Amino acid sequence: MKNTLYSILFFLVGMLTAQPVNAASSPRVYLDITAPETRKIEMAVPWFTNKDTTGKRHHLDSELADILAKALKFHGIISILSTKRYGGSHTTEWKKHSVDYVVLGQYSKASGSLKFELRLLDVASNEIIMGKSFSGSMQQKEQMLYKYCDHVIKTLTGTEGIADTKIAFVSTKKNTKEVFIADILGKDIRQITRHKNLTVSPRFKPGGIFLTYTSYHTGNQSLYITDLRQSKTTRALSRRRGLNLGPAWSADGKRMILTLSTSGNPDLFLLDSKGNIIEQLTRNAGINVSPTWSPDSNHVVFVSDRSGKPQLYYMNMKTRNVKRLTFEGLENAEPRWSPTENLIVYSSLRNGVYQIFTLNPLIDNEPTQISKDLSHHESPVWSPDGNQILFAKRDGKRHQLYAIMKNGSYQRNVLNLPGSQTYPQWSR
């Protein structure tokens, strides 16, 4: 499979209530999660207890604890003590197991509803340092647990958690490609498009309520936007002749940069949120695709083959000055700017293998290689907290979605679905 540059060319649930439980409320920064290497937080999540029964176990007890434990572990900074080590009991001498924190969960059920009371115990001080209560339907149990997980991460690190986020991707089945979204554990998979054709390049509009994508189902490569809420309405954003590909949204969601080929050459155009052209940014200088904005919307990095092969270029959005960024690797493509810092992630073809690299586009420095194994690593994107990278990993003919910490640690499969999954996106 050729690099994406060339292959391209040929909410949801009701409102939840979260109330504080009596506990210490001041956040504590336990560790710096941006450090290259750091000791993981040791944590236990014993089985939840049902407030309506005494002594009798229910399958929900372990199921709820397992969901929360997996969401916490997903952040890459937490190690979970196996319940086999202590039988899943709340009444354990935690210091003997060398854990730092314990989540103590209770729940009650009534007429299809579910209520949680969750507390975070600091083992060293034997104090509850954060507690929350949640209530919602049984179908909302994952979302409630994800929200509490994010409260835990914020309490321990001072940084927002990413459990309550969404992942969009394209899944291939036979000769069709459709867009789906899922939660971080793959427990809430929803099909967004049903075009029975080729659909590519999903992009969340800031805020995570709207999703844009390019579809060929009418015969032209047109850009569409779908409201992901229960109404799930879809409308066309750009149906111009030729390419309408890969929009990059500004942080405020008021502008986007899109590849159009109305004049024959694929060039970058600045458009408003309704799809009206504001300005043409590149003009007949090779194929220009894959734009990505800096968080302050003052800078853009994109891909162009104006030098003969796909390379990364930087554009100052105030002066429109352009300079080349990458010189190593046969091809460099698919850049994405971190939401939290001046760092881009991209895919680079080195020794016949696509690897993931990061680079600061505002200063002259050497790129840093993130992935190391000999599988192909394509379409990398940042997590909302800027600490992880999601990508499509190819072994043989099949692609699967993987995540890796930005320091290259904790690489793991995110979704294990039939077929191939490509074009990952990450948004709240």
C-alpha positions as CSV (number, residue, x, y, z in Angstrom):
1,M,0.0,0.0,0.0
2,K,1.4,3.4,-1.0
3,N,1.6,6.2,1.5
4,T,-1.7,7.9,2.4
5,L,-0.8,10.9,0.3
6,Y,-1.2,8.8,-2.9
7,S,-3.8,6.3,-1.8
8,I,-6.2,9.3,-1.0
9,L,-5.8,10.7,-4.5
10,F,-6.3,7.3,-6.8
11,F,-24.1,13.1,22.2
12,L,-25.3,10.1,22.3
13,V,-26.7,9.6,25.7
14,G,-28.8,11.6,28.3
15,M,-27.4,13.9,30.8
16,L,-25.5,12.5,33.8
17,T,-25.4,13.9,37.2
18,A,-22.1,14.0,39.1
19,Q,-22.2,15.2,42.7
20,P,-19.2,15.5,45.1
21,V,-18.9,13.1,48.0
22,N,-17.4,14.4,51.2
23,A,-13.7,14.2,50.6
24,A,-10.6,16.4,50.4
25,S,-11.1,18.4,47.2
26,S,-7.8,20.1,46.5
27,P,-6.0,18.4,43.6
28,R,-2.5,17.0,44.1
29,V,0.0,16.5,41.3
30,Y,1.4,13.1,42.0
31,L,3.9,13.0,39.1
32,D,4.9,14.7,35.9
33,I,3.3,12.7,33.1
34,T,5.3,14.6,30.5
35,A,8.6,13.2,31.8
36,P,10.4,10.8,29.5
37,E,10.5,8.1,32.2
38,T,8.6,7.9,35.4
39,R,7.4,5.3,37.9
40,K,3.8,4.3,37.4
41,I,1.2,4.9,40.0
42,E,0.3,1.6,41.7
43,M,-3.4,1.4,42.2
44,A,-6.1,-1.2,43.2
45,V,-9.7,-1.3,42.0
46,P,-11.4,-3.9,44.2
47,W,-14.8,-5.3,43.2
48,F,-17.7,-2.8,43.6
49,T,-20.2,-3.5,46.4
50,N,-23.9,-3.5,46.0
51,K,-25.5,-1.3,48.7
52,D,-28.8,-3.2,48.3
53,T,-27.4,-6.6,49.2
54,T,-25.1,-7.9,51.9
55,G,-22.5,-10.6,51.2
56,K,-24.0,-11.8,47.9
57,R,-21.9,-11.3,44.9
58,H,-23.2,-10.1,41.5
59,H,-21.5,-10.2,38.1
60,L,-21.7,-6.3,38.1
61,D,-19.3,-6.2,41.1
62,S,-16.4,-7.4,39.1
63,E,-17.6,-6.0,35.7
64,L,-17.7,-2.4,36.9
65,A,-14.4,-2.6,38.6
66,D,-12.8,-4.1,35.5
67,I,-14.1,-1.3,33.3
68,L,-12.8,1.4,35.6
69,A,-9.4,-0.4,36.0
70,K,-9.0,-0.7,32.2
71,A,-9.8,3.0,31.7
72,L,-7.3,4.0,34.4
73,K,-4.6,1.7,32.9
74,F,-5.2,3.1,29.4
75,H,-3.6,6.4,30.4
76,G,-0.2,4.6,30.5
77,I,0.8,6.0,33.9
78,I,-1.1,3.6,36.2
79,S,-0.4,0.0,37.1
80,I,-3.4,-2.0,38.4
81,L,-3.0,-4.6,41.2
82,S,-4.7,-7.9,40.1
83,T,-7.7,-8.7,42.2
84,K,-6.4,-12.3,42.4
85,R,-3.7,-10.9,44.8
86,Y,-6.3,-9.9,47.4
87,G,-9.6,-11.5,46.3
88,G,-11.2,-8.2,45.2
89,S,-12.1,-7.3,48.8
90,H,-12.4,-3.7,50.1
91,T,-11.1,-4.7,53.5
92,T,-7.5,-5.3,52.6
93,E,-4.3,-4.1,54.2
94,W,-3.3,-2.1,51.2
95,K,0.2,-1.2,52.5
96,K,1.2,-4.8,52.3
97,H,0.5,-4.7,48.6
98,S,2.6,-1.5,48.0
99,V,-0.2,0.3,46.3
100,D,-0.4,4.1,46.3
101,Y,-4.2,4.5,45.8
102,V,-7.4,2.5,45.9
103,V,-10.7,3.2,44.3
104,L,-13.6,2.1,46.5
105,G,-16.9,1.8,44.6
106,Q,-20.5,1.2,45.6
107,Y,-23.6,1.0,43.5
108,S,-27.3,0.5,43.7
109,K,-29.9,-0.4,41.1
110,A,-33.5,0.6,40.7
111,S,-35.9,0.3,37.7
112,G,-33.1,0.3,35.1
113,S,-31.2,3.1,36.7
114,L,-27.8,2.9,38.3
115,K,-26.1,5.0,41.0
116,F,-22.5,5.0,41.9
117,E,-20.6,6.3,44.9
118,L,-16.8,6.3,44.2
119,R,-14.0,7.3,46.5
120,L,-10.2,7.6,46.0
121,L,-8.2,6.4,49.0
122,D,-4.6,7.6,49.6
123,V,-3.0,4.6,51.1
124,A,-0.1,6.5,52.7
125,S,-2.3,8.8,54.7
126,N,-5.4,6.5,54.9
127,E,-7.5,9.4,53.7
128,I,-10.2,9.8,51.1
129,I,-8.9,12.5,48.8
130,M,-11.6,12.6,46.2
131,G,-15.1,11.3,45.9
132,K,-18.0,11.5,43.4
133,S,-21.5,10.2,42.9
134,F,-23.1,9.5,39.5
135,S,-26.5,8.4,38.5
136,G,-27.9,7.4,35.1
137,S,-29.3,4.5,33.2
138,M,-27.7,1.0,33.0
139,Q,-26.6,1.8,29.4
140,Q,-24.6,4.8,30.7
141,K,-22.5,2.8,33.1
142,E,-19.3,3.0,31.0
143,Q,-19.7,6.7,30.5
144,M,-20.1,7.3,34.3
145,L,-17.1,5.2,35.1
146,Y,-15.1,7.0,32.4
147,K,-16.0,10.4,33.9
148,Y,-14.9,9.2,37.3
149,C,-11.6,7.9,35.8
150,D,-10.9,11.3,34.4
151,H,-11.6,12.9,37.8
152,V,-9.0,10.5,39.2
153,I,-6.4,11.4,36.6
154,K,-7.0,15.1,37.1
155,T,-6.7,14.7,40.9
156,L,-3.4,12.8,40.7
157,T,-1.7,14.7,37.8
158,G,-3.4,18.0,37.4
159,T,-4.1,17.1,33.8
160,E,-7.5,16.2,32.3
161,G,-8.0,12.5,31.7
162,I,-9.0,11.0,28.3
163,A,-11.3,8.1,29.3
164,D,-14.4,10.1,28.3
165,T,-13.2,10.7,24.8
166,K,-14.1,9.3,21.3
167,I,-12.1,7.7,18.6
168,A,-13.2,7.9,14.9
169,F,-11.9,5.6,12.2
170,V,-12.6,4.0,8.9
171,S,-13.4,0.3,8.8
172,T,-13.0,-1.7,5.6
173,K,-15.3,-4.6,4.8
174,K,-15.1,-6.2,1.4
175,N,-15.0,-3.3,-1.1
176,T,-16.5,-0.6,1.2
177,K,-15.1,1.8,3.7
178,E,-17.4,3.3,6.4
179,V,-16.8,5.7,9.2
180,F,-17.3,4.5,12.8
181,I,-16.7,6.0,16.3
182,A,-15.9,4.2,19.6
183,D,-14.9,4.8,23.1
184,I,-11.3,4.2,24.2
185,L,-12.1,0.6,25.3
186,G,-14.2,-0.2,22.2
187,K,-17.4,-0.8,24.2
188,D,-19.6,1.7,22.3
189,I,-19.0,1.3,18.6
190,R,-21.3,3.3,16.3
191,Q,-21.5,3.3,12.6
192,I,-21.7,6.8,11.2
193,T,-21.8,6.3,7.5
194,R,-23.7,3.8,5.4
195,H,-22.7,4.9,1.9
196,K,-21.6,1.4,0.8
197,N,-18.8,3.0,-1.0
198,L,-15.4,4.6,-0.2
199,T,-15.3,7.0,2.7
200,V,-12.0,8.4,4.1
201,S,-10.4,11.0,6.3
202,P,-12.8,11.5,9.2
203,R,-12.1,14.7,11.2
204,F,-13.8,15.9,14.4
205,K,-14.8,19.5,14.4
206,P,-13.6,21.1,17.7
207,G,-16.0,20.2,20.5
208,G,-16.5,16.6,19.2
209,I,-20.2,17.1,18.3
210,F,-19.6,17.2,14.5
211,L,-17.6,14.8,12.3
212,T,-16.5,15.6,8.8
213,Y,-15.4,13.1,6.2
214,T,-14.9,12.6,2.5
215,S,-17.1,10.2,0.6
216,Y,-17.2,9.0,-3.0
217,H,-20.8,7.7,-3.0
218,T,-22.1,10.3,-5.4
219,G,-19.2,9.7,-7.9
220,N,-17.3,12.8,-6.8
221,Q,-14.9,13.0,-3.8
222,S,-17.1,15.4,-1.7
223,L,-16.9,16.6,1.9
224,Y,-19.7,16.0,4.4
225,I,-20.4,16.8,8.0
226,T,-22.6,14.8,10.4
227,D,-24.1,15.9,13.7
228,L,-23.2,13.1,16.1
229,R,-26.0,13.8,18.6
230,Q,-29.2,11.8,18.5
231,S,-30.5,13.8,15.5
232,K,-27.5,12.5,13.4
233,T,-28.2,14.9,10.5
234,T,-25.7,15.0,7.6
235,R,-25.1,17.8,5.0
236,A,-22.6,18.5,2.3
237,L,-19.8,21.1,3.2
238,S,-18.0,21.1,-0.2
239,R,-19.1,19.4,-3.4
240,R,-16.6,21.1,-5.7
241,R,-15.5,19.2,-8.7
242,G,-12.5,16.9,-7.9
243,L,-10.9,16.6,-4.5
244,N,-12.6,17.9,-1.3
245,L,-10.2,16.3,1.1
246,G,-9.0,16.2,4.7
247,P,-10.1,19.4,6.4
248,A,-8.0,20.8,9.2
249,W,-10.2,22.8,11.6
250,S,-8.9,25.8,13.5
251,A,-9.1,25.6,17.3
252,D,-12.2,27.8,17.4
253,G,-14.0,25.8,14.7
254,K,-14.6,28.9,12.5
255,R,-12.2,28.0,9.7
256,M,-10.8,25.0,8.0
257,I,-8.1,24.2,5.5
258,L,-9.1,21.8,2.7
259,T,-7.4,20.3,-0.3
260,L,-9.3,21.2,-3.5
261,S,-8.5,20.4,-7.1
262,T,-11.1,22.5,-8.8
263,S,-8.4,24.0,-11.1
264,G,-6.7,20.6,-11.6
265,N,-3.8,20.8,-9.1
266,P,-4.5,19.7,-5.5
267,D,-4.0,22.9,-3.5
268,L,-4.8,24.1,0.0
269,F,-7.6,26.5,0.5
270,L,-8.8,28.4,3.6
271,L,-12.6,28.1,4.0
272,D,-15.1,29.2,6.6
273,S,-17.1,26.8,8.7
274,K,-19.9,26.8,6.1
275,G,-17.6,25.8,3.3
276,N,-17.1,29.1,1.6
277,I,-13.6,29.8,0.2
278,I,-11.7,32.6,1.9
279,E,-8.3,32.3,0.3
280,Q,-6.1,29.9,-1.7
281,L,-3.0,29.1,0.3
282,T,-0.9,27.1,-2.2
283,R,-0.8,27.5,-6.0
284,N,0.4,24.8,-8.4
285,A,3.4,23.8,-6.3
286,G,3.0,20.0,-6.5
287,I,0.3,18.0,-4.6
288,N,-0.6,19.7,-1.3
289,V,-2.5,17.7,1.3
290,S,-2.8,16.9,5.0
291,P,-2.8,20.3,6.7
292,T,-2.6,20.6,10.4
293,W,-3.0,23.8,12.6
294,S,-1.0,24.8,15.6
295,P,-3.2,25.2,18.8
296,D,-3.0,29.0,18.4
297,S,-3.9,28.8,14.7
298,N,-0.9,30.9,13.8
299,H,1.0,28.1,12.0
300,V,0.2,25.3,9.6
301,V,2.2,22.2,8.6
302,F,1.3,20.3,5.5
303,V,2.5,17.7,3.0
304,S,3.7,18.6,-0.5
305,D,5.7,16.7,-3.2
306,R,6.9,19.9,-4.8
307,S,10.5,18.7,-4.2
308,G,9.8,15.3,-5.9
309,K,8.7,13.2,-2.9
310,P,6.2,13.9,-0.1
311,Q,7.8,16.1,2.6
312,L,6.6,18.3,5.4
313,Y,6.3,22.1,4.9
314,Y,5.6,24.9,7.4
315,M,3.4,27.9,6.7
316,N,3.3,31.1,8.8
317,M,-0.4,32.0,8.7
318,K,0.4,35.7,9.3
319,T,3.0,36.1,6.5
320,R,2.1,33.0,4.4
321,N,5.8,32.3,4.2
322,V,6.6,28.6,3.6
323,K,9.7,26.5,4.4
324,R,10.5,22.9,4.1
325,L,10.8,21.0,7.4
326,T,11.9,17.4,6.6
327,F,14.9,16.2,4.6
328,E,15.4,12.6,6.0
329,G,13.3,9.7,4.9
330,L,12.1,8.7,1.5
331,E,8.6,10.0,2.2
332,N,7.3,12.1,5.2
333,A,3.5,12.5,5.5
334,E,0.4,12.7,7.7
335,P,1.5,15.4,10.2
336,R,-0.6,16.3,13.2
337,W,0.1,19.1,15.6
338,S,0.0,18.4,19.3
339,P,-3.0,20.0,21.1
340,T,-0.7,20.9,24.1
341,E,2.7,21.9,22.7
342,N,4.8,22.9,19.6
343,L,5.3,19.3,18.4
344,I,4.1,17.5,15.3
345,V,3.8,13.7,14.9
346,Y,4.1,12.2,11.4
347,S,4.8,9.1,9.4
348,S,8.2,8.7,7.8
349,L,9.4,6.0,5.3
350,R,12.7,4.7,6.6
351,N,14.4,1.6,5.2
352,G,11.1,0.5,3.6
353,V,9.1,0.8,6.8
354,Y,6.7,3.6,7.9
355,Q,7.8,4.8,11.4
356,I,6.4,7.4,13.7
357,F,8.5,10.5,14.4
358,T,7.9,13.8,16.3
359,L,9.4,17.2,15.5
360,N,9.2,20.8,16.7
361,P,8.3,22.7,13.5
362,L,9.2,26.1,15.0
363,I,12.9,25.4,15.7
364,D,15.6,23.6,13.8
365,N,16.1,20.3,15.6
366,E,16.4,16.6,14.9
367,P,13.2,14.5,14.7
368,T,12.6,11.9,17.4
369,Q,11.7,8.4,16.4
370,I,8.8,7.0,18.4
371,S,8.0,3.6,17.0
372,K,10.7,1.0,16.5
373,D,9.3,-2.4,15.4
374,L,9.2,-3.4,11.8
375,S,5.5,-3.1,11.1
376,H,4.2,-0.1,9.2
377,H,2.9,2.8,11.4
378,E,0.5,5.1,9.5
379,S,-1.8,8.0,10.1
380,P,-0.6,9.0,13.6
381,V,-2.8,11.4,15.7
382,W,-2.5,12.9,19.2
383,S,-4.7,12.1,22.2
384,P,-6.5,15.2,23.6
385,D,-4.0,15.4,26.5
386,G,-1.0,15.3,24.1
387,N,0.5,12.3,25.9
388,Q,-0.4,9.5,23.5
389,I,-0.4,8.8,19.8
390,L,-3.0,6.7,18.0
391,F,-2.1,5.2,14.7
392,A,-3.0,2.4,12.1
393,K,-0.5,-0.4,12.4
394,R,-0.1,-2.7,9.3
395,D,1.1,-6.3,9.5
396,G,0.6,-7.9,6.1
397,K,-2.5,-6.7,4.5
398,R,-4.5,-5.8,7.6
399,H,-4.5,-2.5,9.6
400,Q,-5.4,-2.3,13.3
401,L,-5.6,0.7,15.6
402,Y,-2.8,1.0,18.2
403,A,-1.8,3.6,20.7
404,I,1.6,4.4,22.1
405,M,2.9,6.9,24.7
406,K,4.8,9.8,23.1
407,N,8.0,8.6,24.7
408,G,7.6,5.3,22.8
409,S,6.4,3.1,25.7
410,Y,3.2,1.1,26.2
411,Q,2.3,0.3,22.6
412,R,-0.9,-1.7,22.5
413,N,-3.9,-2.6,20.4
414,V,-6.9,-0.4,20.9
415,L,-9.6,-2.0,18.8
416,N,-9.7,-5.6,17.7
417,L,-12.4,-5.7,15.0
418,P,-12.8,-7.7,11.8
419,G,-11.3,-6.2,8.6
420,S,-9.0,-3.3,8.6
421,Q,-9.2,0.0,10.6
422,T,-7.5,3.1,9.2
423,Y,-7.6,6.9,9.4
424,P,-7.9,7.2,13.2
425,Q,-9.0,10.4,14.9
426,W,-9.2,11.3,18.6
427,S,-11.5,13.9,20.1
428,R,-13.5,14.7,23.1
